[in-house]
């Protein structure tokens, strides 16, 4: 996690199976689950990332995905510290990152 340009930036990466471009394009769709030889046995509903996208959007943020099939994926979430000109997000000083 980092603070830059008046926004909180959180990136999460893995070196797992990655995703194909057509999978990334559908990733935030409710109930979408990428099904390939690597994911068939992984349980889930396909709701998690659509919920994350909605929460990020509600906070006027963005979420980006960079994925290479066979190499891994990085998700980057950016949320502004100011929600409007008059409103600043208060950060709890005890928060550790």
Backbone torsions as a table, in degrees:
resi	resn	phi	psi	omega
1	UNK	NA	142.2	177.3
2	UNK	-146.4	159.2	175.1
3	UNK	-110.9	124.6	179.6
4	UNK	-156.3	141.5	176.7
5	UNK	51.4	43.6	178.9
6	UNK	56.5	38.6	175.5
7	UNK	-147.9	154.2	173.7
8	UNK	-91.5	131.7	-180.0
9	UNK	-121.8	123.7	179.0
10	UNK	-123.6	125.9	176.6
11	UNK	-120.2	138.0	177.1
12	UNK	-128.0	126.2	-177.9
13	UNK	-126.5	153.8	170.4
14	UNK	-140.2	167.0	176.5
15	UNK	-115.5	39.7	-177.6
16	UNK	-82.7	-145.1	-172.1
17	UNK	-78.9	-16.1	-178.9
18	UNK	67.8	-177.1	-178.4
19	UNK	-136.7	152.5	174.3
20	UNK	-80.3	158.2	-177.9
21	UNK	-55.5	-40.7	-179.1
22	UNK	-67.8	-27.4	175.5
23	UNK	-73.8	-42.2	179.4
24	UNK	-61.7	-38.4	-178.2
25	UNK	-61.8	-27.5	-177.3
26	UNK	-103.5	-1.1	-167.6
27	UNK	-54.1	-37.3	-175.6
28	UNK	-95.6	9.5	177.7
29	UNK	-79.0	134.0	179.2
30	UNK	-57.0	136.3	176.9
31	UNK	69.5	6.9	177.5
32	UNK	-77.7	131.9	173.8
33	UNK	-133.0	124.4	176.4
34	UNK	-67.7	126.0	-179.8
35	UNK	-120.2	113.2	175.9
36	UNK	-145.3	-173.9	-176.2
37	UNK	-60.3	-21.8	-178.1
38	UNK	-92.7	-22.4	-170.9
39	UNK	-111.8	-4.6	-175.2
40	UNK	-55.8	-35.1	-174.9
41	UNK	-93.9	2.2	-179.1
42	UNK	-89.0	121.1	-178.8
43	UNK	-75.7	159.7	176.9
44	UNK	161.2	168.2	-178.5
45	UNK	-105.8	-16.4	-176.3
46	UNK	81.5	20.2	-179.4
47	UNK	-103.7	-23.8	-171.3
48	UNK	-54.3	-52.9	-176.4
49	UNK	-73.6	-28.3	175.6
50	UNK	-68.1	-35.1	176.7
51	UNK	-68.5	-43.7	177.7
52	UNK	-58.8	-45.9	179.9
53	UNK	-58.7	-43.5	179.6
54	UNK	-64.5	-42.7	179.0
55	UNK	-63.9	-42.4	179.0
56	UNK	-64.5	-44.5	179.9
57	UNK	-63.4	-41.4	178.2
58	UNK	-60.1	-27.0	178.5
59	UNK	-96.4	18.1	178.6
60	UNK	59.1	32.0	179.9
61	UNK	-104.8	-176.5	177.6
62	UNK	-131.8	155.9	173.0
63	UNK	-132.0	131.9	-179.0
64	UNK	-121.4	150.7	179.1
65	UNK	-126.7	130.0	172.2
66	UNK	-124.0	114.5	-176.4
67	UNK	-137.9	140.1	175.3
68	UNK	-125.7	121.0	-177.5
69	UNK	-57.9	127.3	-179.5
70	UNK	87.3	-4.7	-177.2
71	UNK	-120.5	-37.7	-179.4
72	UNK	140.3	-179.2	-173.7
73	UNK	-139.9	146.0	172.3
74	UNK	-128.2	127.6	172.8
75	UNK	-105.2	133.4	176.8
76	UNK	-125.4	121.8	178.3
77	UNK	-109.2	133.3	177.2
78	UNK	-124.9	124.5	179.0
79	UNK	-128.0	125.7	-178.6
80	UNK	-67.7	145.2	176.2
81	UNK	-74.6	-25.8	176.8
82	UNK	-108.7	123.8	178.5
83	UNK	-82.9	-24.5	174.8
84	UNK	-154.6	-178.5	-178.5
85	UNK	-62.4	-30.3	-175.3
86	UNK	-100.7	-8.0	-171.0
87	UNK	-117.4	123.3	176.9
88	UNK	-113.0	135.9	178.0
89	UNK	-73.3	127.9	178.9
90	UNK	-86.7	127.7	178.0
91	UNK	-102.8	131.7	178.2
92	UNK	-68.0	122.3	-177.1
93	UNK	-65.9	-16.4	179.2
94	UNK	-86.1	-5.6	-179.6
95	UNK	-66.6	128.5	-179.5
96	UNK	-107.9	136.1	176.3
97	UNK	-139.9	NA	NA
